[in-house]
Each structure stands twice: as C-alpha cells, then as structure tokens.
Amino acid sequence: MGHHERLSAQDASFVLWERRETPMHVGAIAILEAGPLTTEDGGIDAERIAKHVESRLPRLPRYRKRLAFTPIEGHPVWVDDADFDLAYHLRRTALPRPGTETELKALVARILSQRLDRGRPLWEMWIVEGLEGGRFALVSKVHHCMVDGVSGMNLLTLLMSQSADEPTVPAPKWSPEPEPNALELLVAESARRVRLGGELVFNLLGSLRDPAAAWSRLASAGTAVAQALDAGLRHPGATRLNRKIGPHRRIDWVSLDLAAAKEVKQRLGGTLNDVVLATVCGGLHRFLGVRQAWTTRFDYRVVVPVNMRPEGDERAGGNHVSAYFLSLPIAEGSARRRYDAIRTATAALKDSRAAEGIDLLTQLADRAGGTALTRLGGRVIDRLRPYNLIVTNVPGPQFPLYVLGARLLELIPQLPLFEQQGLGVAVLSYCGRLHIGLIGDRDLAPDLGSLRESLLASFTELERVAHARDGRSAASTRPARPRPVRDAH
C-alpha cells in the first residue's frame, strides 16, 4: 500500500493560492568565504557541497517528496519522489569575475522569479561562483508549503555547522516509499473524515458532561476569532506598490549593526522588533513620500507573522504561524513620534487575542474539510486585501556558521509576494548583524535601491533620537514590557 502525508490547511494554502505572478517560494542568500572550498582553477568545489547536502537529506525528509493530489477534493499530499535527482535541485552558475553584489542581486532576482517545478520536490539550491573578495553564494528556493520563517531558518542551518572542520558523513542509502494510487488516496481521505466525525461526537459528549466549562471555552474562542476578524477586515490606504503585480522581481538588501539596534531599544524602551518596524516605517516615509500624497491618518497596514509553534518544535517542517495586523504611521514626519506610536501599538497587540483567533480559524479549516474552506479564504483575502506589506523578523544564530569550513558571512532572507503586494521585507539576525532582505515587483519597484538607502537613513535617524537627552529619559520613564512579539515566517 502506498504512503502519503496530507498537507495541513495552512501548508496547502500556499499551493492553492500560487499563480504565475505569485510564485510561493521562500528564498535565502548565504554569502560565504570560499576558503577551503576553492579549487585549483579558482572555482568552488561543487562536488563536495553536493555530497554534503546529500548527507543532510535524511534530516530533511520533505526535500525528497513531491506533491500529489487527492481525487475529487484535489487536496495536496506529500509522496516520495521515486525518481529523485539531487543534481536537478543543486545547480551551479557563476558571475563574470570579479562579480559584484549588484550583479549577484540581479542574478538572484532572476532565480526567484522562476516558479518551482511541481512535478519534483519543491526546492532548489544554486552555487554562485565568482563573487568578488574571494566569496561565493548559496541561493536557496524552498516552497512556502514546506517551511515558514522559523522552520526554514532551522532547516537551512542544518546544512551548516558551528565547527570549521566538521567532516561530511556518507549519506545512507535511501529507499522511497511506494506512491499511493487514486483509490488508496480516496479511501484514506474517507477514513480521515470518519475519524474527524468521531472526534467531533466525542467532544460534543464531553461538553454535555460539563456544559459550563464548554461554554467558557466556546466564548473564549469566539472572542479570539472576533478580534481576528476585526483586525483583518479593515481596508488599508493604497500606495503605488499595492497594485496588480507581475511575475518578475527585483532584489536588494541592507545590513545593520545588531548591537546598535539593541542600544536604540535600550534607550527608547520597547523591543528589538519595535526598532525593526520603526526603521521600516521611516524608510517607507522617505521612499513613498516622494510621490505619495497622504493625510496624517493614512492607514498603512503591515502583517507581522507570529510563531505559534510549541517550545521545542522549531525543527519541524511546514507552517505553524499566525499574524498580527499593525498600522504603521508612515505619514508621520517625526522619527520619535513614529517610534512611540509603534511601541504603543505593539504593546497593545501583545494583550490582544487576534493571532490566537487566526490560528483557531486555521485549525477549523483542517477539521472542516480543508480544501474548499482554504480556497474560499484565499478568495476573501484577495478581495479584501487587508494589508499593504508583510514584515518578518526571525532571530538567527549569533555565532559563526560554516559550510565545509567556508565561513558564512551574511544570510539574507527573501519573501514571496502576494496579490497586490509589490514589496516584501524580511529581517534575519545573524552573528551581530540585522540582515534586511527586500523583494519587489520589477515594474512597481524599479527604485528598490532607493528604499535600501531610505532604510539606512531611517536607522541613522533613530540612533540620533535614541542618543538625544529625551531618548534617555524616555527609556527610564516608560520601561518595555517583558513579553516580546514572537516573530516567525
């Protein structure tokens, strides 16, 4: 009998919502010192890297699985790819020597503009040689149905080591499980629905034994869902970046000093996430304000993903995230007032249950039929378009990592773009730096480099505010709350 694994409703949503204009893969650019991986001709030892990747695949089971779909409902499931070919997924290219970061960004933009082949496991890794300064890059693409920000970060670092001389262990022989036929998938799905029906009856009978407790749980869930719907049903203001997007991308990134960002947090109060959001807000104030006419009440809404994984579940693949909806005061000209407004808003979000409500709705989609409800949710979100931008912030390791002795210098995350969303911002901390990955629609964001410079100017302005006398007094009079926003994606 064939083996398969059903995708959760959240994982499946990234498969069902994908279009030519919106490829749903998460990207990452790892820039490394070539060091011991340099070959005699000045290239990179791709064969060693391939053997190393192969040795880690047993810890990444979905990297050898492909999608199949159940009969009638068309819900995606994972099945082993009996024809798995590592050479297809691990690719090699080079920049004209000495390749600049500008040339690397153009190459990455082309790579991330191409959809992954759904007939194969949904990932690619590109070895990019020829980068100036004795460096090379590893560019990864992994479909969002396989990873979110937290699981993607941990899976990526599985290929890396804290030691510069960790040996490669030979990969064990892999034998794929047989693929189920249509009848087996139909029988398994029918059995799943019967099981869910039995669980529903059991829970209802349990509620009858203690109706007061059941009503309390129902009221609590209703409050969380109501807050989630209230947060997600508001229509934000429009900008030149919130229009119909195409399939082509531009890529950029900027790096900030993590210690300097933490000092801003210490002086102004709040959290590191407040500093990130205030930096993005100030950057957008400059970037969009050149051609944007807005009132002081202009509602620019961002989605901040929230990790909902239990403690110790970070290594698991797939998605388990919710989100906060937050209005950024990008029309505000004062950096200090922008920061205070963001700090107040995020503090209020920590007391809200909107993220819990979104998670409950996702669980409902899993239990109430999955695919039809997921498709409906996608159409509703597409019609409402309740946000302008997604901003992720994932904490990474604060110690050096290596790939076969080659030291990792920078690790830049990249998001997929959704309908009417011409810009994405992903933040990852690594080894004392905050790396901010920018991805934009090629036509809507032709000046993405200007946004990079705007973000740098915004952070510099925050530093000036933090070192001013009123910044120091604010930190002492308004202490930050101890419970931070748990970022994911």
C-alpha positions as CSV (number, residue, x, y, z in Angstrom):
1,M,0.0,0.0,0.0
2,G,1.3,3.5,-0.9
3,H,2.4,6.0,1.7
4,H,1.4,9.7,1.7
5,E,1.2,12.7,4.1
6,R,-1.6,15.2,3.9
7,L,-0.7,18.9,3.9
8,S,-2.2,21.0,6.6
9,A,-4.7,23.7,5.6
10,Q,-2.0,26.3,6.1
11,D,0.6,24.4,4.1
12,A,-1.9,23.7,1.4
13,S,-2.9,27.4,1.1
14,F,0.5,28.2,-0.4
15,V,-0.1,25.6,-3.1
16,L,-3.6,26.5,-3.8
17,W,-3.0,30.3,-4.0
18,E,0.1,30.1,-6.2
19,R,-0.2,31.8,-9.6
20,R,2.3,32.7,-12.4
21,E,2.5,36.2,-10.9
22,T,2.9,35.0,-7.3
23,P,5.4,32.1,-7.0
24,M,5.2,30.9,-3.4
25,H,8.8,30.1,-2.5
26,V,10.8,31.5,0.3
27,G,14.4,32.5,-0.6
28,A,17.7,32.9,1.2
29,I,21.1,34.2,0.0
30,A,24.0,32.9,2.0
31,I,27.3,34.7,1.2
32,L,30.4,32.7,2.3
33,E,34.2,32.9,2.2
34,A,35.4,30.5,-0.4
35,G,38.3,29.4,1.8
36,P,38.8,25.6,1.8
37,L,36.2,25.1,-1.0
38,T,38.3,26.9,-3.5
39,T,39.5,24.6,-6.3
40,E,42.8,24.8,-8.2
41,D,41.2,26.7,-11.1
42,G,39.7,29.3,-8.6
43,G,36.2,27.8,-8.7
44,I,34.1,26.2,-5.9
45,D,34.2,22.5,-5.1
46,A,30.6,21.8,-6.1
47,E,31.1,18.0,-5.8
48,R,32.0,18.3,-2.1
49,I,28.9,20.6,-1.5
50,A,26.7,18.1,-3.3
51,K,27.9,15.2,-1.1
52,H,27.4,17.4,2.0
53,V,23.8,18.3,1.0
54,E,23.1,14.6,0.3
55,S,24.4,13.6,3.8
56,R,21.9,16.0,5.4
57,L,18.8,15.0,3.4
58,P,17.8,12.2,5.9
59,R,17.1,15.0,8.3
60,L,15.1,16.9,5.7
61,P,12.5,14.2,4.6
62,R,10.3,16.6,2.6
63,Y,13.2,17.5,0.3
64,R,12.8,14.1,-1.4
65,K,9.0,14.3,-1.6
66,R,6.8,15.8,-4.3
67,L,3.2,16.8,-4.5
68,A,0.2,14.6,-5.4
69,F,-3.5,15.5,-5.1
70,T,-6.4,13.6,-3.7
71,P,-9.3,12.6,-6.0
72,I,-12.4,14.7,-6.1
73,E,-11.3,17.3,-3.5
74,G,-7.9,17.9,-5.0
75,H,-6.1,18.4,-1.7
76,P,-2.3,18.3,-1.9
77,V,-0.4,15.4,-0.2
78,W,3.3,14.5,0.0
79,V,4.6,11.3,-1.7
80,D,8.1,10.1,-2.0
81,D,9.7,11.0,-5.4
82,A,11.0,7.7,-6.7
83,D,13.0,9.5,-9.4
84,F,14.6,12.0,-7.0
85,D,17.7,13.5,-8.7
86,L,19.9,15.7,-6.5
87,A,21.7,17.1,-9.5
88,Y,18.5,18.7,-10.7
89,H,18.0,20.5,-7.4
90,L,21.6,21.5,-6.8
91,R,22.7,23.9,-9.5
92,R,25.8,25.7,-10.4
93,T,26.4,29.1,-12.0
94,A,29.0,31.9,-12.0
95,L,29.2,35.7,-12.2
96,P,31.7,37.3,-14.5
97,R,34.8,37.7,-12.3
98,P,35.1,39.7,-10.2
99,G,31.3,39.6,-9.6
100,T,29.8,42.5,-7.7
101,E,26.9,42.3,-5.2
102,T,24.9,44.4,-7.7
103,E,25.4,41.6,-10.3
104,L,24.5,39.0,-7.6
105,K,21.3,40.8,-6.8
106,A,20.3,40.8,-10.5
107,L,21.0,37.0,-10.7
108,V,19.1,36.3,-7.5
109,A,16.1,38.3,-8.9
110,R,16.0,36.1,-12.0
111,I,16.3,32.9,-9.9
112,L,13.5,33.9,-7.5
113,S,11.2,35.0,-10.4
114,Q,11.0,31.4,-11.7
115,R,8.4,29.0,-10.3
116,L,9.5,25.7,-8.9
117,D,8.5,22.6,-10.9
118,R,5.6,20.9,-9.1
119,G,6.4,17.6,-10.6
120,R,9.5,17.4,-8.4
121,P,10.5,18.1,-4.8
122,L,9.9,21.9,-4.3
123,W,13.3,23.3,-3.7
124,E,16.5,24.4,-5.5
125,M,19.9,25.5,-4.3
126,W,22.2,27.4,-6.5
127,I,26.0,27.6,-6.1
128,V,27.1,31.0,-7.4
129,E,30.8,31.3,-8.0
130,G,32.9,34.4,-8.9
131,L,31.8,36.8,-6.2
132,E,34.5,39.5,-5.6
133,G,36.5,39.3,-2.4
134,G,37.1,35.6,-2.5
135,R,33.5,34.8,-1.8
136,F,30.7,32.7,-3.2
137,A,26.9,32.5,-2.6
138,L,24.4,29.7,-1.9
139,V,21.0,30.8,-3.1
140,S,18.1,28.6,-1.9
141,K,14.5,28.4,-3.0
142,V,12.0,26.4,-0.9
143,H,8.3,26.4,-1.5
144,H,6.3,28.0,1.3
145,C,4.2,24.9,1.7
146,M,7.4,23.2,3.1
147,V,8.7,25.9,5.5
148,D,7.8,29.0,7.4
149,G,10.3,31.5,8.6
150,V,11.2,29.7,11.8
151,S,11.3,26.1,10.4
152,G,13.1,27.4,7.2
153,M,15.8,29.1,9.3
154,N,16.4,25.9,11.2
155,L,16.3,23.7,8.2
156,L,18.8,25.9,6.4
157,T,21.2,25.9,9.3
158,L,21.1,22.1,9.3
159,L,23.4,22.4,6.3
160,M,25.8,24.4,8.3
161,S,28.0,23.8,11.4
162,Q,29.5,25.7,14.3
163,S,32.8,24.0,13.5
164,A,35.1,24.9,10.7
165,D,36.3,21.3,10.3
166,E,33.2,19.1,10.7
167,P,33.6,16.1,8.4
168,T,30.9,15.0,5.9
169,V,29.3,11.7,6.9
170,P,28.4,9.5,3.9
171,A,24.7,9.5,3.2
172,P,22.8,6.3,3.9
173,K,21.0,4.6,1.1
174,W,17.5,6.0,0.6
175,S,14.6,3.8,-0.5
176,P,11.4,5.6,-1.4
177,E,8.0,4.5,-0.1
178,P,5.6,3.4,-2.8
179,E,3.2,6.0,-4.2
180,P,-0.5,5.5,-3.4
181,N,-2.9,5.2,-6.3
182,A,-6.1,7.2,-6.6
183,L,-8.3,4.6,-4.8
184,E,-5.9,4.4,-1.9
185,L,-6.0,8.2,-1.6
186,L,-9.8,8.2,-1.7
187,V,-10.1,5.5,0.9
188,A,-7.6,7.3,3.2
189,E,-9.4,10.6,2.9
190,S,-12.8,8.9,3.6
191,A,-11.3,7.3,6.7
192,R,-9.9,10.7,7.8
193,R,-13.4,12.3,7.6
194,V,-14.9,9.4,9.6
195,R,-12.3,9.8,12.2
196,L,-12.8,13.6,12.4
197,G,-16.6,13.0,12.7
198,G,-16.0,10.6,15.6
199,E,-13.8,13.1,17.3
200,L,-16.5,15.7,17.0
201,V,-19.1,13.5,18.5
202,F,-16.7,12.6,21.4
203,N,-16.0,16.3,22.1
204,L,-19.7,17.1,22.0
205,L,-20.5,14.3,24.5
206,G,-17.7,15.6,26.7
207,S,-19.2,19.1,26.5
208,L,-22.5,17.8,27.7
209,R,-20.9,16.4,30.8
210,D,-19.6,19.9,31.8
211,P,-21.6,22.5,29.8
212,A,-20.3,25.4,31.9
213,A,-16.7,24.7,31.0
214,A,-17.6,24.0,27.4
215,W,-19.5,27.4,27.2
216,S,-16.5,29.1,28.7
217,R,-14.1,27.6,26.1
218,L,-16.5,28.5,23.3
219,A,-16.9,32.1,24.5
220,S,-13.1,32.4,24.8
221,A,-12.6,31.1,21.2
222,G,-15.3,33.4,20.0
223,T,-13.6,36.4,21.5
224,A,-10.3,35.4,19.8
225,V,-11.9,34.9,16.4
226,A,-13.9,38.1,16.7
227,Q,-10.7,40.0,17.3
228,A,-9.0,38.3,14.4
229,L,-11.9,39.2,12.0
230,D,-11.9,42.8,13.3
231,A,-8.2,43.1,12.6
232,G,-8.4,41.5,9.2
233,L,-11.5,43.2,7.7
234,R,-10.2,46.7,7.6
235,H,-9.2,48.1,4.2
236,P,-5.8,50.0,4.2
237,G,-4.8,53.0,2.2
238,A,-3.5,52.4,-1.3
239,T,0.1,53.1,-2.4
240,R,1.9,52.8,-5.8
241,L,3.2,49.4,-4.5
242,N,-0.3,48.0,-3.9
243,R,-1.4,47.3,-7.4
244,K,-1.5,44.3,-9.7
245,I,1.9,42.6,-9.8
246,G,3.7,40.6,-12.5
247,P,5.9,37.5,-12.3
248,H,9.3,39.3,-12.3
249,R,11.2,40.5,-9.3
250,R,13.9,42.9,-8.1
251,I,16.1,42.1,-5.1
252,D,18.1,44.2,-2.7
253,W,19.3,44.0,0.9
254,V,20.9,46.1,3.6
255,S,22.7,45.2,6.8
256,L,22.5,46.9,10.2
257,D,24.6,46.5,13.4
258,L,22.6,44.4,15.8
259,A,24.4,45.9,18.9
260,A,23.4,49.4,17.7
261,A,19.8,48.3,17.2
262,K,19.7,46.9,20.8
263,E,21.1,50.2,22.1
264,V,18.3,52.1,20.4
265,K,15.9,49.6,22.1
266,Q,17.6,50.2,25.5
267,R,17.5,53.9,25.2
268,L,14.0,54.3,23.8
269,G,12.3,51.3,25.5
270,G,10.3,48.7,23.7
271,T,11.6,45.7,21.9
272,L,14.0,44.9,19.1
273,N,11.0,44.3,16.9
274,D,9.9,47.9,17.6
275,V,13.2,49.1,16.3
276,V,12.9,47.0,13.2
277,L,9.4,48.2,12.5
278,A,10.3,51.8,13.2
279,T,13.2,51.5,10.8
280,V,10.9,50.1,8.1
281,C,8.3,52.8,8.8
282,G,10.9,55.6,8.5
283,G,12.3,54.1,5.3
284,L,8.8,53.9,3.8
285,H,8.1,57.5,4.9
286,R,11.1,58.6,2.8
287,F,10.6,56.1,-0.1
288,L,6.9,56.5,-0.6
289,G,6.6,60.1,0.5
290,V,8.4,61.3,-2.6
291,R,5.4,60.6,-4.8
292,Q,2.7,59.8,-2.2
293,A,0.0,62.3,-1.1
294,W,-1.4,61.2,2.2
295,T,-3.2,62.6,5.3
296,T,-1.8,62.2,8.8
297,R,-4.5,59.4,9.3
298,F,-3.3,57.4,6.3
299,D,-3.6,53.7,7.3
300,Y,-0.7,51.7,6.1
301,R,-1.1,48.2,7.4
302,V,1.5,45.6,7.8
303,V,1.3,41.9,8.7
304,V,3.8,40.7,11.3
305,P,3.9,36.8,11.3
306,V,3.8,35.2,14.7
307,N,5.3,31.9,15.6
308,M,2.7,29.5,17.1
309,R,5.0,26.5,17.5
310,P,5.2,24.8,20.9
311,E,8.5,25.0,22.7
312,G,11.0,22.6,21.1
313,D,9.1,22.2,17.8
314,E,11.3,24.5,15.8
315,R,12.9,21.7,13.8
316,A,9.6,20.6,12.3
317,G,8.9,21.5,8.7
318,G,5.8,23.1,7.4
319,N,4.0,26.2,8.6
320,H,2.6,27.0,12.0
321,V,2.2,30.7,12.1
322,S,-0.4,33.3,12.8
323,A,-0.2,37.1,12.4
324,Y,-0.6,40.5,13.9
325,F,-2.1,43.3,11.8
326,L,-0.4,46.6,12.6
327,S,-0.8,50.1,11.3
328,L,2.5,51.9,10.6
329,P,2.5,55.7,10.9
330,I,4.4,56.3,7.7
331,A,2.8,59.7,7.2
332,E,4.4,60.9,10.4
333,G,7.4,63.1,9.9
334,S,9.0,62.7,13.4
335,A,11.1,59.6,14.0
336,R,10.5,59.9,17.7
337,R,6.7,60.0,17.3
338,R,6.8,57.2,14.8
339,Y,8.7,55.0,17.3
340,D,6.4,55.9,20.2
341,A,3.3,55.1,18.1
342,I,4.7,51.7,17.0
343,R,5.7,50.9,20.6
344,T,2.2,51.7,21.9
345,A,0.6,49.6,19.1
346,T,2.8,46.5,19.6
347,A,2.3,46.7,23.3
348,A,-1.5,46.6,22.7
349,L,-1.1,43.7,20.3
350,K,0.5,41.6,23.0
351,D,-2.7,41.8,25.0
352,S,-4.9,41.1,22.0
353,R,-6.0,37.6,21.0
354,A,-6.2,38.2,17.3
355,A,-3.2,35.9,16.5
356,E,-4.9,33.1,18.5
357,G,-8.1,33.7,16.6
358,I,-6.4,33.3,13.2
359,D,-4.8,30.1,14.5
360,L,-8.2,28.8,15.5
361,L,-9.6,29.6,12.1
362,T,-6.7,27.7,10.5
363,Q,-7.4,24.7,12.8
364,L,-11.1,24.9,11.8
365,A,-10.1,24.7,8.1
366,D,-8.2,21.5,8.8
367,R,-11.1,19.9,10.7
368,A,-14.0,21.2,8.5
369,G,-12.9,19.9,5.1
370,G,-9.7,21.8,4.4
371,T,-9.5,22.5,0.7
372,A,-12.9,24.1,0.0
373,L,-12.6,26.4,3.1
374,T,-9.0,27.2,2.2
375,R,-9.9,28.2,-1.3
376,L,-12.7,30.4,0.0
377,G,-10.4,32.0,2.5
378,G,-7.9,32.8,-0.3
379,R,-10.7,34.4,-2.4
380,V,-11.9,36.5,0.6
381,I,-8.4,37.7,1.4
382,D,-7.7,38.5,-2.3
383,R,-11.0,40.5,-2.4
384,L,-10.4,42.4,0.9
385,R,-6.6,42.9,0.6
386,P,-6.4,43.9,4.3
387,Y,-2.7,44.8,4.3
388,N,0.0,46.7,2.4
389,L,3.1,44.8,3.4
390,I,4.5,41.8,5.2
391,V,7.4,42.3,7.6
392,T,9.0,39.2,9.1
393,N,11.7,39.2,11.8
394,V,13.3,35.9,12.6
395,P,16.1,35.6,15.2
396,G,19.1,33.7,13.9
397,P,22.3,32.3,15.5
398,Q,24.7,34.8,17.0
399,F,27.8,32.7,16.4
400,P,29.7,31.9,13.2
401,L,28.5,29.1,11.0
402,Y,30.4,27.2,8.3
403,V,29.8,25.0,5.3
404,L,32.6,22.6,4.9
405,G,35.0,25.1,6.5
406,A,33.8,28.0,4.5
407,R,32.6,30.7,6.9
408,L,29.1,32.2,6.5
409,L,29.4,36.0,6.3
410,E,25.8,37.1,5.5
411,L,22.4,35.4,5.5
412,I,19.7,37.4,3.7
413,P,16.1,36.1,3.7
414,Q,13.5,36.8,0.9
415,L,9.7,36.5,1.0
416,P,7.2,35.6,-1.7
417,L,4.9,38.4,-2.9
418,F,1.1,38.0,-2.8
419,E,-1.6,39.7,-5.0
420,Q,-1.5,43.5,-4.9
421,Q,1.7,43.4,-2.8
422,G,4.6,44.9,-4.7
423,L,7.1,44.8,-1.8
424,G,8.2,42.3,0.9
425,V,10.6,42.9,3.8
426,A,12.3,40.0,5.7
427,V,14.7,40.5,8.6
428,L,17.1,38.0,10.0
429,S,19.7,38.4,12.7
430,Y,23.0,36.6,12.3
431,C,26.3,36.9,14.1
432,G,25.9,40.5,15.3
433,R,24.1,41.9,12.2
434,L,20.5,42.5,11.2
435,H,20.1,41.5,7.5
436,I,17.1,43.1,5.8
437,G,16.0,41.4,2.6
438,L,13.9,43.4,0.1
439,I,11.9,41.9,-2.7
440,G,9.8,43.9,-5.1
441,D,7.8,43.6,-8.2
442,R,10.1,44.6,-11.1
443,D,7.7,47.2,-12.6
444,L,6.2,48.6,-9.4
445,A,9.5,48.9,-7.5
446,P,12.1,49.9,-10.1
447,D,13.9,52.0,-7.5
448,L,14.4,49.4,-4.8
449,G,17.9,50.7,-4.2
450,S,16.4,53.9,-3.0
451,L,14.4,52.0,-0.4
452,R,17.7,50.5,0.8
453,E,19.2,53.9,1.2
454,S,16.0,55.2,2.9
455,L,16.2,52.3,5.5
456,L,19.8,53.2,6.3
457,A,18.8,56.9,6.7
458,S,15.8,55.9,8.9
459,F,18.0,53.8,11.2
460,T,20.6,56.6,11.5
461,E,17.8,59.0,12.4
462,L,16.6,56.5,15.1
463,E,20.1,56.4,16.5
464,R,20.2,60.2,16.8
465,V,16.9,60.2,18.6
466,A,18.0,57.5,20.9
467,H,21.2,59.3,21.9
468,A,19.4,62.6,22.5
469,R,18.6,63.5,26.1
470,D,14.8,62.9,25.7
471,G,15.6,59.4,24.4
472,R,17.5,58.5,27.5
473,S,14.8,59.9,29.8
474,A,12.0,58.0,27.8
475,A,13.7,54.7,28.5
476,S,13.6,55.2,32.2
477,T,10.0,56.6,32.4
478,R,8.4,54.1,30.1
479,P,10.0,50.6,30.6
480,A,9.5,48.0,27.9
481,R,7.1,45.1,28.6
482,P,9.0,41.9,29.2
483,R,6.9,39.7,26.9
484,P,8.1,40.3,23.2
485,V,6.2,39.7,20.0
486,R,7.1,36.2,18.8
487,D,8.1,36.7,15.2
488,A,8.1,34.0,12.6
489,H,8.0,33.4,8.7
